[in-house]
Amino acid sequence: NYALHHPQTFSMEVWGGATFDVALRFLHECPWKRLQLLREAIPNICLQMLIRGNNAIGYSAYPNNLVESFIEQSWKNGVDIFRIFDSLNWTKSMEVSINAVRERTGGIAEACISYTGDILDPKKAKYNLNYYLDLAKDLEDKGAHILCIKDMAGLLKPYSATLLIEELKKSVSLPIHLHTHDTSSIQAATYLKAIEAGVDVVDVA
């Protein structure tokens, strides 16, 4: 019913990240069964999960073959889009997951740029525009299907979003998906400026 009335919905993020251990530790449920039930109830919208690169959905680095098998099983149980990130933007940690999605599933590898700083503030030189453009090119070269700007702390300001989206569109040929948290209460404006600049997808919750 939801898909019928909202056909513009790109995906629903329903699994991965902390949802896995919350189901196990606190709800005493099987996270795999939860995913299967969601897939059954939502057959016609892409389901998305969050995966922390080599940490998968845990809190330590796991062997490559475990991460690869986990991604393959997630795909078989209903995940379509794998949002892959590393909190420090260490792309090598994301490479195994990107390759696993491409080679072992029919899913989409959405690789993330974790945003911090302020690209319009010249005093904040470390995380400047070129830092993010280089990161995006690296992720495109590593095989990402989609690029996500992951603004976990709501730091991406409206006019920074304009600049970032416009320049990313010139630098890479990937669709761009913007995710932000409204901790600063200006993220509705950030979304509007990003949409004006040509962003392909925005997250709502």
Secondary structure, 3 states (H helix, E strand, C coil): CHHHHCCCCCEEEEEECHHHHHHHHCCCCCHHHHHHHHHHHCCCCEEEEEECHHHCCCCCCCCHHHHHHHHHHHHHCCCCEEEECCCCCCHHHHHHHHHHHHHHCCCEEEEEEECCCCCCCCCCCCCCHHHHHHHHHHHHHCCCCEEEEEECCCCCCHHHHHHHHHHHHHHCCCCEEEEECHHHCCHHHHHHHHHHCCCCEECCC
